[in-house]
Amino acid sequence: MNDSWKDLKSLIATPDLPELGPTPRPGRLPLNELTQKVDRFFAEAKLGAPLQPCVRSAALLWHDYLDESHTISQNIPGADGSFLHGLMHRREPDYPNAKYWFRRVGRHPAFARIATQAERFLDGKGEKELASRLLPGGHWDPFAFVDECELATPMPPTESIAQALRAIQEVEFNALLSHLLSGT
């Protein structure tokens, strides 16, 4: 699929990053418009039926349609479905349930990309302590990320730690899309 994930990400782009919690952003697309864009992407990319639920669930999640994403992700078997399900519950917020789903994920292939990009981002921001908690031994720890999001969710969105976590949430999302659509 090469860079199909970049095409999809461009198609569903929003002017701001998702919140750590469930709050919908003013910049999200209306559900019917998002559905039309995703359907068009499926047709143009000739995306096979097995990948469509994962991609649709991810697009809904990116646009803060947590319930709609959940309806799909809970029926996707395997690590990819569990990953999406965990992301949704983290944003809901239902932190213990998010951790349950991340336990079901195991060592996901996207974790290496998340670790590399999150480390680069956090180093650039001088967030060494946060990096040590999220990347023990250089490996992505989705459970630590759930914990950090839980601590930061009540903070004002302008707080630097909340901004950093929202940026890392985008890194996580991009790595998952890349895995889904590029096979890496």
Phi, psi and omega per residue, in radians:
M1 nan -0.108 3.136
N2 0.906 -2.026 -3.067
D3 -1.800 0.527 3.136
S4 -1.002 -0.566 -3.128
W5 -1.133 -0.596 3.093
K6 -1.200 -0.660 3.087
D7 -1.092 -0.793 3.123
L8 -1.115 -0.795 -3.122
K9 -1.048 -0.688 3.092
S10 -1.146 -0.700 -3.119
L11 -1.139 -0.622 -3.084
I12 -1.818 0.241 -3.087
A13 -0.984 2.602 3.074
T14 -2.201 2.717 -3.123
P15 -1.231 -0.296 3.137
D16 -2.446 2.841 -3.124
L17 -1.366 2.674 3.061
P18 -1.087 2.633 3.025
E19 -1.217 2.886 3.053
L20 -1.270 -0.459 3.139
G21 -1.809 -2.773 -3.008
P22 -1.520 -0.027 -3.030
T23 -1.060 2.113 3.077
P24 -1.228 2.477 3.120
R25 -1.546 2.623 3.086
P26 -1.112 -0.441 -3.076
G27 -1.485 0.052 -3.132
R28 -1.290 2.653 3.107
L29 -1.307 2.579 2.982
P30 -1.051 2.587 -3.032
L31 -0.969 -0.770 -3.112
N32 -1.155 -0.642 3.101
E33 -1.190 -0.739 3.095
L34 -1.078 -0.784 3.134
T35 -1.037 -0.755 3.123
Q36 -1.106 -0.734 3.136
K37 -1.132 -0.747 -3.141
V38 -1.149 -0.755 3.105
D39 -1.057 -0.719 3.102
R40 -1.101 -0.738 3.097
F41 -1.039 -0.784 3.126
F42 -0.984 -0.785 -3.107
A43 -1.184 -0.822 -3.085
E44 -1.199 -0.655 -3.131
A45 -1.477 -0.097 -3.078
K46 0.915 0.798 -3.097
L47 -1.268 2.199 -3.123
G48 -1.118 2.659 -3.101
A49 -0.980 -0.650 -3.112
P50 -1.083 -0.533 -3.128
L51 -1.491 -0.349 -3.014
Q52 -1.019 -0.759 3.128
P53 -1.066 -0.705 3.127
C54 -1.095 -0.808 -3.101
V55 -1.168 -0.731 3.125
R56 -1.112 -0.778 3.120
S57 -1.050 -0.738 3.133
A58 -1.120 -0.779 -3.140
A59 -1.095 -0.726 3.105
L60 -1.103 -0.737 3.135
L61 -1.103 -0.754 -3.138
W62 -1.049 -0.566 -3.118
H63 -1.710 0.366 2.995
D64 1.185 0.380 3.033
Y65 -1.646 1.268 -3.008
L66 -1.132 -0.792 -3.124
D67 -1.089 -0.762 -3.139
E68 -1.145 -0.699 3.083
S69 -1.119 -0.729 -3.124
H70 -1.091 -0.734 3.137
T71 -0.982 -0.649 -3.139
I72 -1.419 -0.872 -3.004
S73 -1.114 -0.536 -3.118
Q74 -1.208 -0.204 3.120
N75 -1.886 0.157 3.129
I76 -1.719 2.021 3.139
P77 -1.301 2.771 3.013
G78 1.555 -3.084 -3.028
A79 -1.127 -0.648 -3.115
D80 -1.143 -0.770 3.100
G81 -1.118 -0.711 3.110
S82 -1.143 -0.653 3.104
F83 -1.064 -0.903 3.123
L84 -1.048 -0.725 3.140
H85 -1.100 -0.736 3.103
G86 -1.115 -0.729 3.103
L87 -1.056 -0.778 -3.112
M88 -1.092 -0.797 -3.123
H89 -1.188 -0.530 3.079
R90 -1.133 -0.716 -3.140
R91 -1.319 -0.397 -3.009
E92 -0.981 -0.779 -0.139
P93 -1.654 2.252 3.006
D94 -2.372 1.414 -2.975
Y95 -1.097 -0.757 3.097
P96 -1.072 -0.680 3.127
N97 -1.197 -0.642 3.065
A98 -1.033 -0.780 3.141
K99 -1.130 -0.656 3.089
Y100 -0.981 -0.837 -3.100
W101 -1.216 -0.599 3.078
F102 -1.211 -0.513 3.020
R103 -1.107 -0.634 3.127
R104 -1.242 -0.432 3.121
V105 -1.154 -0.741 -3.021
G106 1.295 -2.581 3.110
R107 -1.570 1.669 -3.090
H108 -1.342 2.504 3.116
P109 -1.010 -0.461 -3.141
A110 -1.301 -0.283 -3.069
F111 -1.066 -0.635 -3.140
A112 -1.113 -0.751 3.126
R113 -1.155 -0.716 3.110
I114 -1.051 -0.805 -3.115
A115 -1.034 -0.827 -3.115
T116 -1.076 -0.840 -3.072
Q117 -1.291 -0.657 3.104
A118 -1.142 -0.715 3.123
E119 -1.088 -0.772 3.116
R120 -1.060 -0.800 -3.135
F121 -1.103 -0.853 -3.084
L122 -1.166 -0.639 3.063
D123 -1.076 -0.742 3.129
G124 -1.116 -0.475 3.136
K125 -1.642 -0.041 -3.119
G126 1.222 0.452 -3.106
E127 -1.681 1.096 -3.090
K128 -1.153 -0.684 3.141
E129 -1.128 -0.791 3.116
L130 -1.097 -0.736 3.110
A131 -1.044 -0.711 -3.127
S132 -1.160 -0.528 3.117
R133 -1.372 -0.677 -3.076
L134 -1.474 -0.396 -3.025
L135 -2.243 0.969 -3.135
P136 -1.076 2.238 -3.111
G137 1.127 0.330 3.141
G138 1.418 0.127 -3.113
H139 -1.886 2.462 3.116
W140 -1.154 2.282 3.108
D141 -2.029 1.687 -3.094
P142 -1.124 -0.443 3.134
F143 -1.247 -0.700 3.077
A144 -1.143 -0.623 3.114
F145 -1.151 -0.696 3.061
V146 -1.023 -0.804 -3.134
D147 -1.076 -0.766 3.140
E148 -1.131 -0.686 3.103
C149 -1.137 -0.681 3.115
E150 -1.087 -0.730 3.127
L151 -1.190 -0.603 -3.026
A152 -1.578 -0.344 -3.057
T153 -0.971 -0.713 3.129
P154 -1.312 -0.140 -3.130
M155 -1.279 2.704 3.013
P156 -1.062 2.494 -3.123
P157 -1.066 -0.288 3.123
T158 -1.422 -0.214 3.115
E159 -1.053 2.353 -3.034
S160 -1.062 -0.646 -3.139
I161 -1.155 -0.705 3.111
A162 -1.127 -0.705 3.106
Q163 -1.117 -0.739 3.124
A164 -1.099 -0.747 -3.130
L165 -1.175 -0.631 3.080
R166 -1.136 -0.669 3.098
A167 -1.163 -0.696 3.113
I168 -1.192 -0.576 3.060
Q169 -1.054 -0.658 3.077
E170 -1.184 -0.700 3.077
V171 -1.007 -0.808 -3.141
E172 -1.045 -0.818 -3.141
F173 -1.080 -0.813 3.141
N174 -1.078 -0.710 3.136
A175 -1.144 -0.705 3.114
L176 -1.148 -0.800 3.101
L177 -1.047 -0.745 3.123
S178 -1.047 -0.772 3.112
H179 -1.070 -0.828 -3.084
L180 -1.085 -0.755 -2.985
L181 -1.749 -0.265 3.141
S182 -1.933 -0.186 -3.114
G183 1.294 0.381 3.137
T184 -2.171 nan nan
